[in-house]
Amino acid sequence: MDYGLIGEKLGHSYSKDIHEMLADYTYDLCPLTKEEFAEFMEKKKFKSINVTIPYKRDVIPYLYEMDDNAKAIGAVNTIVNKDGKLYGHNTDFSGFMYMLKKHDIDVAGKKCLVLGDGGASKAVVAVLKKMGASEVIIVDIIKTETAITYDECFEKHTDAQFIANASPVGMYPKCDASPVDLTRFPKCEAVADVIYNPLQTKLVAQAEELGMKGVNGLEMLVAQALYAVEFFLDTKLDEKKIDEVYRKIYDEKSKEN
């Protein structure tokens, strides 16, 4: 494999379609078990890869170097192999920022909730802080050093003005699930979901019903893919291609559903 995506379950992924629209190479989906993952990383038989759940942090010990974004986030979704040395990047950061700016979602001075505490969550938190959020609270099923529980969230933080879902709740095939009921957040103005399959999650649909701005993760996916291609091929692409590819993928997937 020259270029592709590694992760545990990739049946829901649109990345092959997106990369092959953005660049002139074959992009392979490579699902790996935990055992296969270690062997794959040790062999380094690839030119460049993307990394998704659950390996965004697990790849770090195999890297020669990480860029500042990846270091700040503590997770890697893009790896370039240069003469057997692996260089790690994180384009989720740029992808999520693109999505917020595209939809005029301004979090400056606002209280923000991030649902989920995995690799994607770290990128979302970093973007919100960079964009000047007054408070960023991570919510997860289990209380940790970095996250509070949903019960504590409902007790103390229903005044949040922005909510990002960086958890897998609501992702295909469990599309009927939603991480929270937005009626509990009367001050919420906008919701962004990093999930892109289904094209509209239950959470985003509810946001729109309640008059909030709601954005699904497909634009973030296309944007982070474009920034990954730039690392893969050491080139610069026109950001206008993000919207072109997004619209093509959206139209294609809408017909399938």
C-alpha positions in Angstrom: 0.0 0.0 0.0 1.3 3.5 -0.9 -1.5 5.7 0.4 -4.4 4.8 2.6 -6.2 4.8 5.9 -5.7 2.6 9.0 -8.2 2.1 11.8 -10.1 -0.7 13.4 -13.5 -0.5 11.6 -13.5 1.3 8.2 -16.8 0.2 6.6 -18.3 3.6 7.1 -15.4 5.6 5.6 -15.7 8.0 2.7 -11.9 8.7 2.7 -11.1 6.6 -0.4 -13.6 8.5 -2.5 -12.4 11.9 -1.2 -8.7 11.3 -1.6 -9.1 9.9 -5.1 -11.0 13.1 -6.1 -8.3 15.3 -4.5 -5.2 13.5 -5.8 -3.9 11.2 -8.5 -3.2 8.1 -6.4 -5.0 5.0 -5.2 -6.1 5.2 -1.6 -6.6 2.0 0.2 -8.8 1.3 3.3 -6.8 -0.9 5.7 -8.7 -2.2 8.7 -6.3 -3.5 11.4 -6.8 -5.5 14.6 -4.6 -4.5 17.5 -2.1 -7.3 16.7 -2.0 -6.4 13.0 -1.6 -2.7 13.8 1.7 -3.3 15.7 3.1 -5.4 12.8 1.9 -2.8 10.2 3.6 0.1 12.0 6.9 -1.8 12.5 7.1 -2.8 8.8 6.4 0.8 7.5 5.4 -0.5 4.1 3.7 2.7 3.0 4.4 6.1 1.6 1.8 8.1 3.6 -1.2 7.1 5.6 -4.1 8.6 7.6 -5.0 7.2 11.0 -8.4 6.9 12.6 -10.1 5.4 15.7 -8.6 3.9 17.8 -5.0 4.4 16.7 -4.5 8.2 16.7 -2.5 8.0 19.9 -1.2 4.5 19.5 0.9 5.5 16.5 3.0 8.0 18.4 5.7 5.6 19.7 6.5 4.6 16.1 7.1 8.2 15.0 10.5 9.9 14.4 9.0 13.4 14.8 5.6 15.2 15.3 4.7 18.7 14.2 3.5 21.3 16.7 -0.2 20.6 16.1 0.1 16.9 16.7 2.2 17.6 19.8 -0.3 20.1 21.2 -3.2 17.7 20.6 -1.4 14.5 21.6 -2.9 12.6 18.6 -1.9 12.0 15.0 -4.1 11.4 12.0 -1.5 11.8 9.2 1.9 10.1 8.8 4.5 10.6 6.1 7.2 8.0 5.6 10.5 9.8 4.5 13.3 7.3 4.0 12.0 4.9 6.7 11.4 7.7 9.2 7.8 8.4 10.1 6.6 12.0 10.6 3.3 12.7 12.3 0.8 15.5 11.7 -2.7 16.3 12.8 -5.0 17.7 10.1 -8.2 17.3 12.2 -7.3 20.6 13.8 -7.3 22.5 10.5 -10.4 20.5 9.3 -12.5 21.4 12.3 -11.4 25.1 12.2 -12.3 25.2 8.5 -15.8 23.9 9.3 -16.5 26.4 12.0 -15.3 29.3 9.9 -17.2 28.2 6.8 -20.4 28.3 8.8 -19.6 31.5 10.7 -19.6 29.8 14.1 -17.9 32.2 16.4 -16.9 30.6 19.8 -14.9 33.6 21.1 -15.9 34.4 24.6 -18.4 31.5 24.8 -18.8 28.5 27.0 -18.3 25.3 25.0 -18.9 21.6 25.6 -17.0 18.9 23.8 -18.6 15.5 24.0 -16.1 12.6 24.0 -12.5 12.4 25.1 -10.7 10.6 22.3 -8.3 11.6 19.6 -10.8 13.8 17.7 -11.8 15.5 20.9 -8.3 16.7 21.5 -8.2 18.5 18.1 -11.6 20.1 18.7 -10.6 21.4 22.2 -7.4 22.8 20.7 -9.4 24.7 18.0 -11.9 26.1 20.5 -9.1 27.4 22.7 -7.3 28.9 19.7 -10.5 30.6 18.6 -10.9 32.2 22.0 -13.6 30.2 23.8 -14.0 31.4 27.4 -14.5 27.9 28.7 -14.0 24.5 27.2 -15.5 21.5 29.1 -15.0 17.9 28.0 -17.8 15.5 28.8 -17.4 11.7 28.7 -19.1 8.5 29.9 -16.5 8.1 32.6 -15.0 10.9 34.7 -11.2 11.3 34.1 -8.6 13.9 34.8 -9.7 15.8 31.7 -13.4 15.0 31.5 -16.5 15.3 33.6 -19.5 12.9 33.4 -22.8 13.6 31.6 -24.6 13.8 35.0 -22.2 16.6 36.1 -22.7 18.3 32.8 -26.5 18.3 33.2 -26.1 19.6 36.8 -23.7 22.5 36.1 -23.3 23.3 32.4 -26.6 23.5 30.7 -25.8 27.2 30.0 -23.3 26.1 27.3 -23.5 28.2 24.1 -21.8 25.8 21.8 -21.6 22.0 21.7 -19.3 19.8 19.6 -19.8 16.1 19.4 -16.4 14.3 19.1 -17.8 11.0 20.4 -18.9 8.1 18.1 -22.5 8.3 19.4 -24.9 8.7 16.5 -22.5 7.2 13.9 -23.6 4.6 11.4 -25.0 2.0 11.9 -26.4 3.3 15.3 -27.9 6.4 13.7 -30.8 6.7 16.1 -28.6 7.5 19.0 -27.7 11.0 20.2 -25.2 11.9 22.9 -27.5 14.6 24.5 -31.0 16.0 24.3 -30.4 19.6 23.2 -33.6 20.8 24.9 -31.6 20.7 28.1 -29.3 23.5 26.7 -31.5 26.6 26.2 -28.6 28.9 25.6 -26.9 26.8 22.9 -26.5 28.7 19.6 -24.7 26.1 17.5 -23.8 22.4 17.3 -21.0 20.8 15.3 -20.7 17.0 14.9 -17.5 15.4 13.7 -19.6 12.4 12.5 -20.1 12.4 8.7 -22.0 9.1 8.3 -25.0 9.6 8.4 -24.9 12.8 6.5 -27.1 14.4 9.2 -26.9 13.0 12.7 -29.8 13.0 15.1 -28.0 15.6 17.2 -27.6 18.0 14.2 -31.2 17.4 13.1 -32.4 18.3 16.6 -30.2 21.4 16.6 -31.9 22.7 13.4 -35.4 21.8 14.7 -34.6 24.0 17.8 -33.4 26.9 15.7 -29.7 26.4 16.5 -27.0 26.2 13.8 -26.2 22.6 13.1 -23.2 21.3 11.1 -22.3 17.7 10.3 -18.7 16.4 9.9 -18.5 15.8 6.2 -16.9 19.2 5.5 -14.4 18.6 8.2 -13.6 15.2 6.7 -13.0 16.7 3.3 -10.9 19.6 4.6 -8.7 17.4 6.8 -8.2 15.1 3.8 -7.1 18.1 1.6 -4.6 19.2 4.3 -3.4 15.5 4.5 -2.9 15.4 0.7 -0.7 18.5 1.1 1.6 16.6 3.5 1.4 13.3 1.5 2.6 15.0 -1.7 4.5 18.0 -0.3 2.3 20.4 -2.3 -0.3 23.1 -1.9 -3.9 22.8 -3.0 -6.6 25.4 -3.5 -9.0 25.4 -0.6 -11.9 25.8 -3.1 -11.5 22.1 -3.8 -12.9 21.4 -0.3 -16.3 22.7 -1.3 -16.2 21.1 -4.7 -15.4 17.6 -3.3 -17.8 18.1 -0.4 -20.7 18.8 -2.7 -19.9 15.8 -5.0 -19.6 13.4 -2.0 -22.8 14.8 -0.4 -24.8 14.4 -3.6 -23.5 10.8 -4.2 -24.2 9.7 -0.6 -27.6 11.4 -0.5 -28.7 9.3 -3.5 -27.4 6.1 -1.8 -29.4 6.8 1.5 
